[in-house]
Amino acid sequence: MKLSDIKRVLILGSGTMGRQIGFLCALKGYNVVMYDISMEALEDSLKGMEDLGSWFISVGLMPQGDLNKVMGRIQISAVPADAAKEADLISESVPDIPEIKAEVFAKFNKLCPERTVFTTNSSMLLPSMFAEQTGRPEKLVALHFHDVRTTNIVDVMPHPESEPETVKLVRDFAESLGQVVVMLNRENSGYVFNSMLSALLMSALTLASQGVATIEDVDRSWMGVMRTPIGPFGIMDQIGLSTVWTIIDYAATNTGDPQAKANAAFIKQYIDSGSLGLKTMCGFYSYPKPAYTDPNFLSGKGAGR
Ligand SMILES: NC(=O)c1ccc[n+]([C@@H]2O[C@H](COP(=O)([O-])OP(=O)(O)OC[C@H]3O[C@@H](n4cnc5c(N)ncnc54)[C@H](O)[C@@H]3O)[C@@H](O)[C@H]2O)c1
């Protein structure tokens, strides 16, 4: 299969990332089907994609009049057999748990045409952890996005059984979406950027969970020295606290590391009180105007003082 054969993209999971990737694909002219086990998430994703479209217009990345045309390329479906029909490429964004990814891919392996290429947007898992269960390991490659409003850097990462033609096709597909590909030569948990970022986020959580410094001062320190508009706790709010917790809890359970467990428990308190980050307008910070965007934040007079 070549790039021009890809017409229809199936997105598995319509949460934070699925909807961003789905919108990006529709923006670049692909027909998109969003699939999720939750009808509520699917309906919410349509609203989320319209909002994303307004953002693309506001920053000049999409002409004003194009939103209806782009949204017209997007369908939603909670029926696997319907969603799978004529899919040329899957982009999977279900929770970062190997058993869930394996189960979803195994289901769609039976329903999708033989040609369908499978990609995973997993943040920290390796494709080889669930490649066999997909039933088509040679057609599985990781294609990992970041927040599409922040960057167009993506990772393309094969696993040992990915066939070279599929790796090239996935790379071409990513470039057709206007993305800049960071190509991994071998599997690495967290690819390139996330493997650096996860070390930062774990350090920030350790500082806060041990009571060394407040959340605001941890962010103030990073933002002030690195001259960045956001610190590690702000970043976690943007990622979504349930996604961050899933990743840390999985690592904590596998390694038995007591500090990783304490960091997972630290985030869990927020989740249990319904604060999931930006998606619920409340996490470590309150939105739409989180304290770290206040001009006073770095002057030493802002929040947490
Ligand atoms: N949030 C981020 O910033 C970010 C960035 C890059 C990659 N990722 C990765 O993307 C993936 C999804 O993360 P997210 O933050 O979008 O999660 P999310 O919780 O916002 O969305 C996950 C969606 O998957 C759905 N789902 C759960 N089980 C399913 C199943 N069996 N079949 C179909 N849908 C199912 C849920 O209903 C939900 O809508 C994860 O692997 C994560 O590591 C996340």
PDBQT file of the ligand as one rigid body, heavy atoms in Angstrom, charges set to zero:
ROOT
HETATM    1  N1  LIG A 401      -3.035  12.985  26.922  1.00  0.00    +0.000 N 
HETATM    2  C1  LIG A 401      -1.915  13.228  26.283  1.00  0.00    +0.000 C 
HETATM    3  O1  LIG A 401      -1.367  14.343  26.327  1.00  0.00    +0.000 OA
HETATM    4  C2  LIG A 401      -1.266  12.152  25.439  1.00  0.00    +0.000 A 
HETATM    5  C3  LIG A 401      -0.262  12.540  24.532  1.00  0.00    +0.000 A 
HETATM    6  C4  LIG A 401       0.295  11.548  23.681  1.00  0.00    +0.000 A 
HETATM    7  C5  LIG A 401      -0.133  10.235  23.782  1.00  0.00    +0.000 A 
HETATM    8  N2  LIG A 401      -1.107   9.887  24.687  1.00  0.00    +0.000 N 
HETATM    9  C6  LIG A 401      -1.542   8.495  24.709  1.00  0.00    +0.000 C 
HETATM   10  O2  LIG A 401      -2.790   8.426  24.023  1.00  0.00    +0.000 OA
HETATM   11  C7  LIG A 401      -3.570   7.360  24.591  1.00  0.00    +0.000 C 
HETATM   12  C8  LIG A 401      -4.905   7.922  25.056  1.00  0.00    +0.000 C 
HETATM   13  O3  LIG A 401      -4.674   8.929  26.027  1.00  0.00    +0.000 OA
HETATM   14  P1  LIG A 401      -5.758  10.090  26.272  1.00  0.00    +0.000 P 
HETATM   15  O4  LIG A 401      -5.091  11.085  27.153  1.00  0.00    +0.000 OA
HETATM   16  O5  LIG A 401      -6.357  10.520  24.992  1.00  0.00    +0.000 OA
HETATM   17  O6  LIG A 401      -6.836   9.253  27.135  1.00  0.00    +0.000 OA
HETATM   18  P2  LIG A 401      -8.344   9.642  27.486  1.00  0.00    +0.000 P 
HETATM   19  O7  LIG A 401      -8.613   8.992  28.780  1.00  0.00    +0.000 OA
HETATM   20  O8  LIG A 401      -8.579  11.116  27.351  1.00  0.00    +0.000 OA
HETATM   21  O9  LIG A 401      -9.172   8.903  26.313  1.00  0.00    +0.000 OA
HETATM   22  C9  LIG A 401      -9.212   7.515  26.184  1.00  0.00    +0.000 C 
HETATM   23  C10 LIG A 401     -10.501   7.128  25.470  1.00  0.00    +0.000 C 
HETATM   24  O10 LIG A 401     -10.459   5.728  25.201  1.00  0.00    +0.000 OA
HETATM   25  C11 LIG A 401     -11.763   5.215  25.411  1.00  0.00    +0.000 C 
HETATM   26  N3  LIG A 401     -11.676   3.779  25.638  1.00  0.00    +0.000 N 
HETATM   27  C12 LIG A 401     -11.369   3.100  26.773  1.00  0.00    +0.000 A 
HETATM   28  N4  LIG A 401     -11.370   1.765  26.540  1.00  0.00    +0.000 NA
HETATM   29  C13 LIG A 401     -11.672   1.613  25.224  1.00  0.00    +0.000 A 
HETATM   30  C14 LIG A 401     -11.839   0.487  24.390  1.00  0.00    +0.000 A 
HETATM   31  N5  LIG A 401     -11.699  -0.751  24.868  1.00  0.00    +0.000 N 
HETATM   32  N6  LIG A 401     -12.173   0.691  23.083  1.00  0.00    +0.000 NA
HETATM   33  C15 LIG A 401     -12.327   1.955  22.613  1.00  0.00    +0.000 A 
HETATM   34  N7  LIG A 401     -12.194   3.067  23.360  1.00  0.00    +0.000 NA
HETATM   35  C16 LIG A 401     -11.868   2.897  24.644  1.00  0.00    +0.000 A 
HETATM   36  C17 LIG A 401     -12.313   5.998  26.581  1.00  0.00    +0.000 C 
HETATM   37  O11 LIG A 401     -13.746   5.940  26.633  1.00  0.00    +0.000 OA
HETATM   38  C18 LIG A 401     -11.762   7.399  26.300  1.00  0.00    +0.000 C 
HETATM   39  O12 LIG A 401     -12.681   8.177  25.547  1.00  0.00    +0.000 OA
HETATM   40  C19 LIG A 401      -2.733   6.756  25.715  1.00  0.00    +0.000 C 
HETATM   41  O13 LIG A 401      -2.024   5.651  25.227  1.00  0.00    +0.000 OA
HETATM   42  C20 LIG A 401      -1.780   7.895  26.081  1.00  0.00    +0.000 C 
HETATM   43  O14 LIG A 401      -0.594   7.402  26.634  1.00  0.00    +0.000 OA
HETATM   44  C21 LIG A 401      -1.693  10.830  25.503  1.00  0.00    +0.000 A 
ENDROOT
TORSDOF 0
